[in-house]
Amino acid sequence: MGEEPARPAPDALLAEARREGRGRFKIFLGAAPGVGKTYAMLEEARRLAADGSDVVVALVETHGRAETEALLAGLEVVPRLAVSYRGRTIRELDLDAVLKRRPQLAIVDELAHSNVPGSRHPKRAQDVEELLEAGIDVYSALNIQHLESLNDIVARISGVRVRETVPDRVLELADEVELVDLPTDELIRRLRQGKVYVQEQIARAIQNFFSKGNLTALRELAMRVAADRVDAQMTEHMRSHAIAGPWPTQDRILVCVNEAPVAKSLVRAAKRMADRARVGWIAVNVTTPQNETLPDASKDRIAEALRLAEALGAEVTTLAAERSVAREVLDFARRRNVSRLVVGRPRPRRLFAILARETVADEIVRGATDFEVTLVSGDPREADRAAIPGPAIAPERRPVPYLWAAAAVAAATLVALGIDAVLPVSSLSPVFLVAVLLVATRFGLWPSLFASFASFAVYNFFFTEPFHTLMVSSQDDVLALLLFLIAAIFTGNLAGRLRQQVTAQRAVARRTANLYEFSRRIASAASLEDVVWAAVHHVASTLKCRALVLTPDPEGRLAIVGGYPPEDQLEPKDRGAAEWAWEHAEPAGWGSDTLPSSAWLFLPLKAGGQAVGLLGVAFEGRSLLAPDERRLLEALVDQVALAVERTRLVADLEETRFLSETERLRGALLSAVSHDLRTPLVSIIGAASTLVESDAALGPDGRRQMALAIREEGERLNRFVQNLLDMTRLGYGALRPATDWLDLREVVGRAVRQLGSALQHHRVDIAVPADLGPVRGDAVLLEQVMVNLVDNAAKYAPAGTVVTVAARREGGEVVIETRDAGPGIPEADRERVFDMFYRVRAGDGQRAGTGLGLAICRGIVEAHGGRIAVDAAPEGGARVTVRLPAGTPPPPTAAEGREP
């Protein structure tokens, strides 16, 4: 059997597809300032411009170098944007001007530059990404020390920590990386000649950053990074073009992140290891009940480290452990087939820390027998300042818990005295241990410690010799008291930790219950307004923040559709963040990488692969979201997006159904108009033409027949037009009966007389008793109902049969029945016959009709407060029953009662 032909890797093809429509990105990479990155970039730009390419210089920093400035001659330069900041005018890249100019290639220098606060993006690298998304090619320059993953290494080599960094993801976006290298001696010579820095800075630069050893190490780093990037591009090319090659099994790296200051260094180290080995990596944080007691600074440190890991491309995971963090980490690593663990070197521990905190790093090293473990050291001074403290539980400062602890000890003393008096035992210490245990489970660690020492003193005072003193005469009693105190302290500590775990579990249960309640409420919401209100109220109450939802209006502009507390407008910078998040379907605003100066964080509500709106949240006095809050917010965003999409789909379905029904009614109306209007008009025109053309030949009888035909067809046409008008009035709710007391026999008689020729082949039997009494209604409208019902009966009943109209009183109603001897109406159609334009299928022999008669009858009858229904007549055929409120007519006045 032949081998299956090699196929391109799907993810590589998807990566190539994602690059379609984007601009090409080239980075000129250097080991240090002054190696000639900008010079090489401008030389390349001039060559392309000479070849006819549309090239503009969006921003270039010449730093006063004459040879660099000379290269700008002849190139189009986009004017910079003047930005005022702290009383100074700073000229930044005018991103909107470049987008409007839309060149083929834009030159953007100093990729790692930080923009002025308040700009659209905090980093120039993000400006470059927006240019690439717009389809503009970009050339940019970057020094190796500005890569985030190399920040610690460069600081260790040079002694200088660079503050402006870019994520390594930016380098991965580059379609081409060109290494601009210069020998170390040549670079130092250029520096001495003043071609890198001004004269005042040369000596200090040579002594510090530009020493020969530093430059040599930086060159090696730059070459390694460039080589790794070229190798990654080659691998991607092989996979996308199905080029055979070796595919060794890849390892996986797991980095453990906690609140230690070394957390960010751990993340960067893991990123470097993963890049060099070209393997995936995971950043994991383990939460315990003690995490609730961490100070805000420690929580922020964890959140920042996890955000950094996410920005560097790690898979971020949070685990929950009740006791052993190390065991949870190792179990997770084994489940994920991790081969290397990256952990921080154990920190110093302060007094009593061994009782309150486990040594996670030591336990991981001891238990990781099947892993490679890498220990990463941080700054020793920071490690000393961040030594693991003792009990991580803040002391209880309220007096009430200590009063309850004292009361519990007093109660235990009374119980022990009673037991000692009634049933002498050798030791009463368990009674006091129970009191300590109760205090610990109710009030926590510190009140339980107070109860332990109080119990120790009381037990010594009342139950050890010599009694009623704090002295101890027996060595056995000394040992017993010490053991009692130790047992009480441990019991209180364990009970306090148990109470912490229960509190944490209750918090998790509350969040889960809130999420379930939100899911239930939002699933039952029928309209977009209900969904929005439920969403903003739940998000605000759960995360203790302000919340709002924005969706596009019919004109495509974002509008606030709900907020809690109510919010109807946004500040200009907040609206700018919202519009950016909507246009790019990415988070923007507070706590994000785009427009972080905004007070609101806007998250796109994505469903079905597209954004359907934005959820905005604003926190007071917060700098970052904790990891669990971020996950909860993302879960809420997903649920809100699905609910909004569901209401949108329901609205679309309703609109589709409405359009389909409208189209059906339009077709039925056209059919009715084309037949029922044209047929009488043809008869009228034919009869009139005969009168005009053959008047003498017709004679008096012939002319009378033609005139009667014209009148009959005219009345038929009038009834049809009247039905259309009545249906229109019913549809708009404009039908208002002008009710009065009337005689039903007169109404039925006028209807029968109006039909005249339509009933010439049928006999009409009217059974309306004289004592029926008057009925309150609109005489014209009720006559229209009877005309439609009798005409409908005659239309479908065979010639020579009887059409019956009968009326009677039943309780408080007047019942009017119209019966015929026709084929009847099938049971499945008896409700639908009251729909507009609906007609029961009865073959080709049926008479024409519009399908409006019964629909108009229902509208008129219901306008009178009555009901109408159709069923089978006892003798066969159809029976239409109208029920109207009977009412009680007023007594006749004296004038009405006198005989004329």
DODO-356832 format. One record per residue (C-alpha): x, y, z; residue in one letter. Coordinates in steps of 0.5 Angstrom, whole numbers, padded with zeros to 4 digits, always signed. Layout:
BEGIN
XYZA
...
This chain:
BEGIN
+0000+0000+0000M
+0003+0007-0002G
+0004+0012+0003E
-0001+0018+0004E
+0001+0024+0000P
+0004+0030+0005A
-0001+0035+0006R
+0000+0042+0009P
-0002+0043+0016A
-0009+0046+0017P
-0006+0051+0023D
-0001+0053+0018A
-0006+0054+0012L
-0010+0058+0017L
-0004+0063+0019A
-0003+0064+0012E
-0010+0066+0011A
-0010+0070+0017R
-0005+0074+0014R
-0009+0075+0007E
-0010+0083+0007G
-0005+0085+0012R
+0001+0089+0011G
+0008+0086+0011R
+0012+0087+0017F
+0019+0088+0017K
+0023+0089+0023I
+0031+0092+0023F
+0033+0088+0029L
+0040+0091+0033G
+0044+0089+0039A
+0044+0096+0041A
+0043+0103+0039P
+0048+0106+0034G
+0049+0100+0030V
+0045+0103+0024G
+0038+0100+0024K
+0035+0107+0022T
+0040+0108+0017Y
+0039+0101+0013A
+0031+0102+0014M
+0032+0108+0010L
+0036+0106+0005E
+0031+0100+0003E
+0026+0105+0003A
+0030+0110-0002R
+0031+0104-0006R
+0024+0102-0006L
+0021+0109-0008A
+0026+0109-0013A
+0023+0103-0016D
+0016+0106-0016G
+0013+0104-0009S
+0009+0109-0006D
+0013+0110+0001V
+0012+0115+0006V
+0016+0116+0013V
+0011+0116+0018A
+0016+0117+0024L
+0024+0117+0024V
+0028+0119+0030E
+0035+0122+0027T
+0038+0124+0034H
+0042+0129+0030G
+0045+0124+0026R
+0047+0128+0019A
+0048+0122+0015E
+0041+0119+0017T
+0038+0126+0016E
+0041+0126+0009A
+0037+0120+0007L
+0030+0123+0009L
+0031+0128+0003A
+0027+0126-0003G
+0022+0122+0001L
+0015+0124+0003E
+0014+0125+0011V
+0008+0125+0014V
+0007+0131+0019P
+0007+0129+0026R
+0001+0130+0031L
+0003+0135+0037A
+0000+0133+0043V
+0000+0137+0050S
+0003+0133+0056Y
+0004+0136+0063R
+0006+0143+0060G
+0010+0141+0054R
+0008+0139+0047T
+0010+0133+0044I
+0010+0130+0037R
+0008+0123+0036E
+0006+0119+0030L
+0000+0122+0027D
-0004+0115+0026L
-0010+0118+0023D
-0006+0122+0018A
-0002+0115+0015V
-0009+0111+0015L
-0012+0117+0011K
-0006+0117+0006R
-0006+0110+0006R
+0001+0109+0003P
+0004+0102+0000Q
+0010+0103+0005L
+0010+0107+0012A
+0017+0107+0016I
+0016+0107+0023V
+0022+0108+0027D
+0023+0106+0035E
+0018+0100+0035L
+0018+0100+0043A
+0016+0107+0044H
+0011+0109+0049S
+0006+0114+0047N
+0004+0120+0051V
-0002+0118+0056P
-0009+0119+0053G
-0007+0117+0046S
-0011+0111+0042R
-0006+0106+0044H
-0001+0106+0050P
+0005+0103+0045K
+0007+0105+0038R
+0007+0097+0037A
+0000+0097+0037Q
+0000+0103+0032D
+0004+0099+0028V
-0001+0093+0028E
-0007+0098+0026E
-0003+0100+0020L
-0002+0093+0018L
-0009+0091+0019E
-0011+0097+0014A
-0007+0093+0009G
-0001+0098+0010I
+0006+0095+0009D
+0011+0097+0015V
+0018+0098+0016Y
+0020+0099+0023S
+0027+0098+0028A
+0028+0095+0035L
+0033+0094+0039N
+0034+0087+0043I
+0034+0090+0050Q
+0027+0092+0049H
+0024+0085+0048L
+0020+0083+0054E
+0022+0076+0055S
+0030+0079+0055L
+0029+0084+0059N
+0031+0081+0066D
+0037+0078+0062I
+0039+0085+0059V
+0039+0088+0066A
+0043+0083+0069R
+0048+0083+0063I
+0049+0091+0063S
+0046+0093+0070G
+0041+0097+0066V
+0034+0096+0066R
+0030+0098+0060V
+0023+0101+0062R
+0020+0101+0055E
+0019+0094+0052T
+0014+0090+0047V
+0011+0083+0048P
+0015+0078+0044D
+0009+0077+0040R
+0010+0083+0036V
+0017+0080+0033L
+0013+0074+0031E
+0008+0078+0027L
+0014+0080+0023A
+0014+0077+0016D
+0022+0079+0016E
+0027+0080+0021V
+0033+0083+0018E
+0039+0083+0023L
+0043+0090+0023V
+0050+0088+0026D
+0056+0092+0027L
+0063+0089+0030P
+0064+0092+0037T
+0070+0096+0036D
+0067+0099+0030E
+0060+0101+0035L
+0065+0104+0040I
+0069+0108+0035R
+0062+0111+0032R
+0060+0112+0039L
+0067+0116+0041R
+0066+0120+0034Q
+0059+0123+0037G
+0055+0119+0032K
+0050+0115+0037V
+0050+0120+0043Y
+0051+0127+0044V
+0058+0129+0047Q
+0056+0130+0054E
+0053+0122+0054Q
+0059+0119+0051I
+0063+0118+0057A
+0058+0115+0061R
+0055+0111+0056A
+0062+0107+0055I
+0063+0106+0062Q
+0056+0103+0063N
+0052+0100+0057F
+0057+0101+0052F
+0062+0097+0055S
+0066+0091+0050K
+0063+0086+0054G
+0056+0088+0054N
+0056+0089+0047L
+0059+0082+0045T
+0053+0079+0050A
+0048+0083+0047L
+0050+0081+0040R
+0050+0074+0041E
+0043+0075+0044L
+0041+0079+0038A
+0044+0074+0033M
+0040+0068+0037R
+0034+0072+0037V
+0034+0073+0029A
+0036+0066+0028A
+0030+0063+0032D
+0026+0067+0028R
+0029+0065+0022V
+0028+0058+0024D
+0021+0059+0026A
+0019+0062+0019Q
+0023+0056+0016M
+0019+0051+0020T
+0012+0055+0018E
+0014+0055+0011H
+0015+0047+0011M
+0009+0046+0014R
+0004+0050+0010S
+0008+0047+0004H
+0008+0040+0006A
+0015+0039+0006I
+0017+0033+0009A
+0022+0034+0015G
+0024+0031+0022P
+0018+0032+0027W
+0021+0031+0034P
+0016+0030+0040T
+0016+0037+0043Q
+0016+0038+0051D
+0012+0042+0055R
+0014+0047+0060I
+0010+0049+0066L
+0011+0056+0070V
+0008+0056+0077C
+0006+0064+0079V
+0005+0066+0086N
+0005+0073+0089E
+0012+0073+0090A
+0016+0079+0087P
+0020+0074+0082V
+0013+0072+0079A
+0014+0076+0073K
+0022+0074+0072S
+0019+0067+0072L
+0014+0068+0066V
+0020+0071+0062R
+0024+0065+0064A
+0019+0060+0062A
+0018+0064+0055K
+0025+0064+0053R
+0026+0057+0055M
+0019+0055+0051A
+0022+0059+0045D
+0029+0056+0045R
+0026+0049+0045A
+0020+0051+0041R
+0015+0048+0045V
+0008+0050+0048G
+0008+0053+0056W
+0003+0054+0061I
+0003+0059+0067A
-0001+0056+0073V
-0003+0060+0079N
-0006+0056+0085V
-0011+0059+0089T
-0013+0057+0097T
-0017+0059+0102P
-0011+0063+0104Q
-0011+0067+0098N
-0017+0071+0100E
-0013+0074+0106T
-0007+0076+0101L
-0006+0084+0101P
-0009+0088+0095D
-0001+0089+0093A
+0000+0081+0092S
-0007+0080+0089K
-0005+0085+0084D
+0002+0082+0083R
-0001+0075+0081I
-0006+0079+0076A
+0000+0082+0073E
+0004+0076+0072A
-0002+0072+0069L
-0003+0078+0064R
+0004+0078+0062L
+0004+0071+0061A
-0002+0071+0057E
+0001+0077+0053A
+0007+0073+0052L
+0003+0067+0049G
+0002+0062+0055A
-0004+0058+0056E
-0006+0061+0063V
-0010+0056+0068T
-0012+0057+0075T
-0012+0051+0080L
-0016+0051+0086A
-0013+0047+0092A
-0015+0046+0099E
-0009+0044+0102R
-0002+0042+0098S
-0001+0047+0093V
+0005+0043+0091A
+0001+0036+0090R
-0004+0040+0086E
+0001+0043+0081V
+0005+0036+0080L
-0002+0032+0079D
-0004+0038+0074F
+0003+0037+0070A
+0002+0030+0070R
-0005+0030+0067R
-0002+0035+0062R
+0004+0031+0060N
+0009+0037+0062V
+0016+0035+0062S
+0019+0042+0065R
+0017+0045+0071L
+0019+0053+0073V
+0019+0055+0080V
+0022+0061+0084G
+0027+0059+0089R
+0024+0058+0096P
+0024+0065+0100R
+0026+0066+0107P
+0021+0064+0112R
+0019+0069+0118R
+0017+0066+0125L
+0012+0061+0125F
+0011+0061+0118A
+0012+0054+0118I
+0006+0053+0122L
+0002+0057+0117A
+0005+0056+0110R
+0007+0050+0106E
+0014+0051+0103T
+0011+0050+0096V
+0018+0050+0092A
+0021+0045+0097D
+0015+0040+0096E
+0015+0041+0088I
+0023+0039+0088V
+0022+0033+0093R
+0016+0031+0089G
+0018+0032+0082A
+0022+0025+0081T
+0019+0025+0074D
+0020+0032+0072F
+0026+0037+0070E
+0025+0043+0075V
+0028+0050+0074T
+0029+0054+0080L
+0029+0062+0078V
+0032+0067+0083S
+0030+0074+0083G
+0033+0080+0087D
+0036+0078+0094P
+0034+0084+0097R
+0027+0084+0094E
+0026+0076+0096A
+0028+0079+0103D
+0023+0084+0103R
+0018+0079+0101A
+0020+0073+0106A
+0014+0069+0107I
+0010+0071+0113P
+0007+0068+0119G
+0000+0067+0120P
-0003+0070+0114A
-0009+0072+0118I
-0010+0079+0120A
-0011+0079+0127P
-0019+0080+0129E
-0019+0087+0132R
-0027+0087+0134R
-0028+0086+0141P
-0034+0082+0140V
-0031+0076+0138P
-0026+0076+0144Y
-0032+0077+0149L
-0036+0071+0146W
-0029+0067+0147A
-0029+0069+0154A
-0036+0067+0155A
-0035+0060+0152A
-0029+0059+0157V
-0033+0061+0163A
-0039+0057+0160A
-0033+0051+0160A
-0031+0053+0167T
-0038+0052+0170L
-0039+0045+0166V
-0032+0043+0168A
-0034+0045+0176L
-0041+0041+0175G
-0038+0035+0172I
-0032+0035+0178D
-0037+0036+0183A
-0042+0030+0181V
-0037+0025+0177L
-0030+0026+0179P
-0025+0025+0173V
-0018+0025+0172S
-0018+0030+0167S
-0023+0036+0165L
-0019+0039+0159S
-0023+0036+0153P
-0029+0041+0156V
-0024+0047+0155F
-0022+0044+0148L
-0029+0044+0146V
-0030+0051+0148A
-0024+0053+0144V
-0026+0049+0138L
-0033+0052+0138L
-0030+0059+0138V
-0025+0057+0132A
-0031+0055+0128T
-0035+0061+0129R
-0030+0067+0130F
-0023+0064+0127G
-0016+0064+0129L
-0015+0070+0134W
-0021+0069+0138P
-0019+0062+0139S
-0012+0063+0141L
-0015+0068+0146F
-0019+0062+0148A
-0014+0057+0149S
-0009+0062+0153F
-0016+0063+0157A
-0017+0056+0158S
-0010+0055+0160F
-0010+0060+0166A
-0017+0058+0168V
-0016+0050+0168Y
-0009+0052+0172N
-0013+0056+0177F
-0019+0051+0178F
-0017+0044+0177F
-0009+0043+0178T
-0006+0043+0185E
-0005+0048+0189P
-0012+0050+0187F
-0014+0057+0186H
-0007+0059+0185T
-0003+0060+0178L
+0002+0056+0181M
+0004+0048+0179V
+0007+0044+0184S
+0007+0037+0180S
+0011+0036+0174Q
+0006+0032+0171D
+0001+0038+0172D
+0006+0042+0168V
+0007+0037+0163L
-0001+0036+0162A
-0002+0044+0162L
+0003+0045+0157L
+0000+0039+0152L
-0007+0042+0153F
-0004+0049+0151L
-0001+0046+0145I
-0007+0042+0143A
-0012+0048+0144A
-0007+0052+0140I
-0007+0047+0134F
-0014+0045+0135T
-0016+0053+0134G
-0011+0053+0128N
-0014+0047+0125L
-0021+0050+0126A
-0020+0057+0124G
-0017+0054+0117R
-0023+0050+0116L
-0027+0056+0118R
-0023+0059+0112Q
-0024+0054+0107Q
-0032+0054+0109V
-0032+0061+0108T
-0028+0061+0101A
-0033+0055+0099Q
-0039+0059+0101R
-0036+0065+0096A
-0035+0060+0091V
-0042+0057+0092A
-0045+0064+0092R
-0042+0066+0085R
-0044+0059+0082T
-0051+0061+0085A
-0051+0068+0082N
-0048+0065+0075L
-0054+0060+0075Y
-0059+0065+0077E
-0057+0070+0072F
-0057+0064+0067S
-0064+0062+0069R
-0066+0070+0068R
-0063+0071+0062I
-0066+0065+0059A
-0073+0067+0060S
-0072+0074+0058A
-0076+0075+0052A
-0074+0082+0049S
-0067+0085+0048L
-0069+0090+0054E
-0070+0085+0059D
-0064+0081+0057V
-0060+0088+0058V
-0063+0090+0064W
-0062+0083+0067A
-0054+0083+0065A
-0052+0090+0067V
-0056+0089+0074H
-0053+0082+0075H
-0046+0084+0073V
-0046+0090+0077A
-0048+0087+0083S
-0044+0081+0083T
-0037+0085+0081L
-0039+0091+0085K
-0038+0096+0079C
-0042+0100+0074R
-0044+0096+0068A
-0047+0098+0062L
-0049+0095+0055V
-0048+0098+0048L
-0051+0096+0041T
-0051+0099+0035P
-0057+0103+0033D
-0060+0103+0026P
-0055+0108+0023E
-0049+0104+0026G
-0047+0108+0032R
-0046+0105+0038L
-0052+0107+0043A
-0053+0106+0051I
-0059+0101+0051V
-0058+0100+0059G
-0054+0101+0065G
-0054+0100+0072Y
-0054+0105+0076P
-0057+0108+0070P
-0052+0111+0065E
-0054+0115+0059D
-0048+0118+0056Q
-0040+0117+0056L
-0034+0122+0057E
-0031+0123+0050P
-0025+0118+0052K
-0029+0113+0054D
-0033+0113+0048R
-0027+0113+0044G
-0025+0106+0047A
-0032+0104+0046A
-0032+0105+0039E
-0025+0102+0038W
-0027+0096+0042A
-0033+0095+0037W
-0029+0096+0031E
-0024+0091+0032H
-0028+0086+0037A
-0022+0087+0042E
-0023+0089+0049P
-0021+0097+0050A
-0021+0102+0056G
-0019+0101+0063W
-0014+0095+0065G
-0013+0093+0057S
-0007+0095+0052D
-0012+0100+0048T
-0014+0107+0051L
-0013+0104+0058P
-0014+0112+0061S
-0021+0111+0060S
-0025+0109+0066A
-0029+0104+0063W
-0027+0097+0060L
-0031+0095+0054F
-0031+0088+0052L
-0034+0086+0046P
-0040+0081+0046L
-0039+0076+0041K
-0043+0071+0038A
-0043+0067+0032G
-0036+0070+0030G
-0038+0077+0030Q
-0039+0082+0035A
-0047+0084+0037V
-0045+0089+0042G
-0041+0091+0048L
-0041+0090+0055L
-0038+0096+0059G
-0035+0096+0067V
-0032+0101+0071A
-0029+0100+0078F
-0028+0105+0083E
-0021+0105+0086G
-0018+0099+0083R
-0012+0098+0079S
-0013+0091+0076L
-0018+0085+0076L
-0016+0079+0080A
-0016+0073+0076P
-0022+0070+0079D
-0026+0076+0077E
-0023+0076+0070R
-0025+0069+0069R
-0032+0071+0072L
-0033+0077+0068L
-0031+0073+0061E
-0036+0068+0063A
-0042+0073+0064L
-0040+0077+0057V
-0040+0070+0054D
-0047+0069+0057Q
-0050+0076+0055V
-0047+0075+0048A
-0051+0069+0047L
-0057+0072+0050A
-0057+0078+0046V
-0056+0074+0040E
-0062+0069+0042R
-0066+0076+0042T
-0063+0078+0035R
-0065+0071+0032L
-0072+0071+0035V
-0073+0078+0032A
-0070+0076+0025D
-0075+0070+0025L
-0081+0074+0027E
-0079+0079+0022E
-0078+0073+0017T
-0085+0071+0019R
-0088+0077+0018F
-0085+0079+0011L
-0087+0072+0009S
-0094+0073+0011E
-0094+0080+0008T
-0092+0077+0002E
-0097+0071+0002R
-0102+0077+0003L
-0100+0081-0002R
-0100+0075-0007G
-0107+0074-0005A
-0109+0081-0005L
-0107+0081-0012L
-0110+0075-0014S
-0117+0077-0011A
-0116+0084-0014V
-0114+0081-0021S
-0120+0076-0021H
-0126+0079-0017D
-0125+0086-0019L
-0124+0085-0026R
-0130+0080-0027T
-0135+0085-0025P
-0132+0090-0029L
-0132+0086-0035V
-0139+0084-0034S
-0141+0092-0033I
-0137+0094-0039I
-0140+0088-0044G
-0147+0090-0042A
-0146+0097-0043A
-0142+0096-0050S
-0148+0092-0052T
-0153+0098-0050L
-0149+0103-0054V
-0148+0098-0060E
-0154+0095-0060S
-0159+0099-0057D
-0165+0099-0063A
-0164+0091-0063A
-0165+0090-0056L
-0172+0093-0055G
-0174+0095-0048P
-0174+0088-0045D
-0167+0087-0047G
-0165+0094-0045R
-0168+0092-0038R
-0164+0086-0038Q
-0157+0089-0039M
-0159+0095-0034A
-0160+0089-0029L
-0154+0086-0030A
-0150+0092-0030I
-0153+0094-0023R
-0152+0087-0020E
-0145+0087-0022E
-0144+0094-0019G
-0147+0092-0013E
-0142+0086-0013R
-0136+0090-0014L
-0139+0095-0009N
-0139+0089-0004R
-0132+0087-0005F
-0129+0094-0005V
-0133+0095+0002Q
-0130+0089+0005N
-0123+0091+0003L
-0124+0098+0006L
-0127+0094+0013D
-0121+0090+0013M
-0116+0096+0013T
-0120+0099+0018R
-0120+0093+0022L
-0112+0092+0021G
-0111+0099+0024Y
-0116+0099+0029G
-0120+0105+0027A
-0127+0101+0027L
-0131+0104+0032R
-0138+0101+0032P
-0144+0107+0033A
-0148+0102+0037T
-0156+0103+0038D
-0162+0099+0040W
-0164+0096+0033L
-0169+0090+0031D
-0165+0084+0028L
-0171+0082+0024R
-0170+0089+0020E
-0162+0088+0019V
-0163+0081+0017V
-0168+0083+0012G
-0164+0088+0009R
-0158+0084+0008A
-0163+0079+0004V
-0166+0084+0000R
-0159+0087-0002Q
-0156+0080-0004L
-0162+0080-0009G
-0160+0076-0015S
-0154+0073-0011A
-0160+0069-0008L
-0164+0067-0014Q
-0163+0060-0014H
-0163+0059-0007H
-0169+0060-0002R
-0168+0063+0004V
-0171+0061+0011D
-0171+0067+0016I
-0173+0064+0023A
-0172+0071+0028V
-0178+0071+0033P
-0182+0077+0034A
-0181+0077+0042D
-0173+0076+0041L
-0172+0084+0043G
-0168+0089+0041P
-0160+0088+0040V
-0155+0093+0041R
-0150+0094+0035G
-0148+0098+0029D
-0154+0097+0024A
-0149+0098+0018V
-0144+0094+0021L
-0148+0088+0023L
-0152+0088+0016E
-0145+0087+0013Q
-0144+0081+0017V
-0150+0078+0015M
-0149+0080+0008V
-0142+0076+0008N
-0145+0070+0012L
-0151+0069+0007V
-0147+0071+0001D
-0142+0066+0003N
-0147+0060+0005A
-0151+0061-0002A
-0144+0061-0006K
-0142+0054-0003Y
-0149+0051-0003A
-0152+0047-0009P
-0157+0051-0013A
-0164+0050-0010G
-0162+0048-0003T
-0164+0052+0003V
-0160+0058+0007V
-0163+0058+0014T
-0162+0065+0018V
-0164+0063+0025A
-0164+0067+0032A
-0165+0066+0039R
-0163+0068+0046R
-0159+0064+0051E
-0158+0067+0057G
-0155+0074+0057G
-0153+0073+0049E
-0157+0073+0043V
-0155+0067+0038V
-0155+0068+0030I
-0154+0062+0026E
-0153+0061+0019T
-0154+0054+0016R
-0153+0052+0009D
-0153+0045+0005A
-0146+0045+0002G
-0140+0041+0003P
-0139+0044+0010G
-0132+0046+0012I
-0127+0041+0015P
-0125+0041+0022E
-0118+0043+0021A
-0120+0049+0017D
-0125+0052+0022R
-0121+0056+0025E
-0116+0058+0019R
-0122+0061+0015V
-0123+0067+0019F
-0116+0069+0017D
-0115+0074+0011M
-0115+0071+0004F
-0116+0064+0007Y
-0120+0060+0003R
-0122+0052+0004V
-0119+0048-0002R
-0125+0045-0006A
-0123+0043-0013G
-0124+0047-0019D
-0132+0048-0019G
-0132+0053-0013Q
-0134+0060-0014R
-0129+0065-0014A
-0128+0069-0007G
-0123+0074-0004T
-0123+0070+0003G
-0124+0077+0006L
-0131+0075+0008G
-0131+0071+0015L
-0125+0075+0017A
-0129+0082+0017I
-0134+0078+0020C
-0130+0076+0026R
-0127+0083+0026G
-0134+0087+0027I
-0137+0081+0032V
-0131+0082+0036E
-0131+0090+0036A
-0138+0089+0039H
-0136+0084+0044G
-0138+0078+0041G
-0136+0071+0038R
-0136+0068+0032I
-0135+0060+0030A
-0136+0055+0025V
-0138+0048+0025D
-0142+0043+0022A
-0150+0044+0021A
-0154+0038+0024P
-0157+0037+0017E
-0150+0037+0014G
-0147+0043+0011G
-0143+0049+0015A
-0146+0053+0021R
-0143+0060+0023V
-0145+0062+0030T
-0145+0069+0032V
-0146+0071+0039R
-0147+0078+0041L
-0148+0081+0048P
-0156+0081+0049A
-0156+0087+0054G
-0163+0090+0057T
-0166+0096+0053P
-0168+0102+0057P
-0176+0103+0058P
-0180+0107+0053P
-0181+0114+0054T
-0188+0117+0055A
-0187+0120+0048A
-0185+0113+0045E
-0191+0110+0048G
-0197+0114+0046R
-0200+0112+0039E
-0199+0117+0034P
